[in-house]
Structure formats: structure tokens, C-alpha cells
Amino acid sequence: MISWQRFVLVDDDDLDLGDGDERFEEVALQAATLFVRSGHGARERIEIKELSSEEAARRALARRIEGLKKKGYDEDGLVVRPAPKKPELTRAQLTQLRWQEAREAFEAGLPRFVREWQSLGFDPKLGFEEQAGRSPVRLHPNEIAEQCLALVEGIFGVGFTRRTVEYDPEHGWKQSVPARLVASFYRSPVDVLVIARCKLRGECGSTDDADAPGLDDEIRKALRSITG
């Protein structure tokens, strides 16, 4: 048995509810699993979302509750119900869930990154070399790159290893990225964000080499939509 937080929406112009019916949604956590029970009247559906960690599940629950409140749902106390039986997931389904979680976490953190990067006087669309030439305060591109790495680590909770096989792709030996080459290796906020997005979905854990064709264009588009 687990406790579900219940939310109800009585007045909904988009749904023709009968007398005494209401749209409801109940949410609950069990370790790293988020359960959602929703519907109206006698109709209901169950969602079971397996997250990568208990912390990720708590963040997903908070986002779900925030979304319900924005839609006009009111809290309606706690309900104690059995936890639904979790189906066995295939490896492909688990990967899809991990990628969905990574996308949601990334989209939630990106506006904050833009705000804080701009507050430092930087343009998120400029590379580190280009930014150094435009900044009112004289900073070396490596200094700008270091600030970007630290900011992305703090916002998205990822860790950059500062290691790569790029300098020796033939043998695949991991080497440290020299401090003098930080700006030339990481290049721009977009490239740093690509690596962060890959790490959020469980990739490139031992190096900072991201293999994600097209992701840079997706992130540039998202940055343009935020910055105008």
C-alpha cells in the first residue's frame, strides 16, 4: 500500500462531465518509480514511469504536480491504495524512458542556464573564441569555457571528466584535455550542452566525447526560442 496525492478539476470546459463527476489525477512514488492514476468518473488510466534514481523520481513528481496546479487542479488530500503491478520493461523501453527523462530534465534547466549565462555578460549562441573578442571584460577563451562548464555542471547535475579519445581516435586511449586547450576542445556553450544532454541520458560517462548527430542544431533552435 502506498499514499497517493489526489488532485481534482471540477470545472473543465473541454470535458462534458456528468453530475457528480470530476477529472482527477493521483500521483505516488515508490523508490524510483512514479505512479499516475488519472481519469474521470469510472474511467481511469494508470501510468508507471521508471526513473533512473529516487532523486530523479522526486523531480518528476514535483514537475507533474506543478503542471497540475497550472491547469487548475486542486489538492484533495491523500488516498491509500495498492501500488500497481509494474510490467516487465524491455531494454528498448528502458532506453526510451531514460531518454525521455533526460529530455525533460534538460528542457527544465535550459532557461535557467540562459539566464545565468547572460547575467555573466555572455551570449549563449557565441563560441568561446568569438565571445572573448566581444566581452567588455577581457577574458581568455579558456576562462570563459571554464565558467560555462561549471555553470552547466551546477544546473544539470552532470560531471565533465575532462577526458577524451579525440586526440588519439585510432587507439581509443583516453587522455586528459589540457587546460590550455579547454576552449578549443569544448568550443561553445552549445557543444557543452550537447555533452551534458548525452550524460543525462547515460552516455559518454568516462569521456566528454559526445556522438549525437543533429543534437547541436536542436539545442541552437531551443536557444533561439529562449533568447529571441
Beta strands, then each sheet from edge to edge (+ up, - down):
strand 1: 2-9
strand 2: 23-30
strand 3: 33-40
strand 4: 43-50
strand 5: 74-81
strand 6: 163-164
strand 7: 175-176
sheet 1: 4+ 3- 2+ 1- 5+
sheet 2: 6+ 7-
end
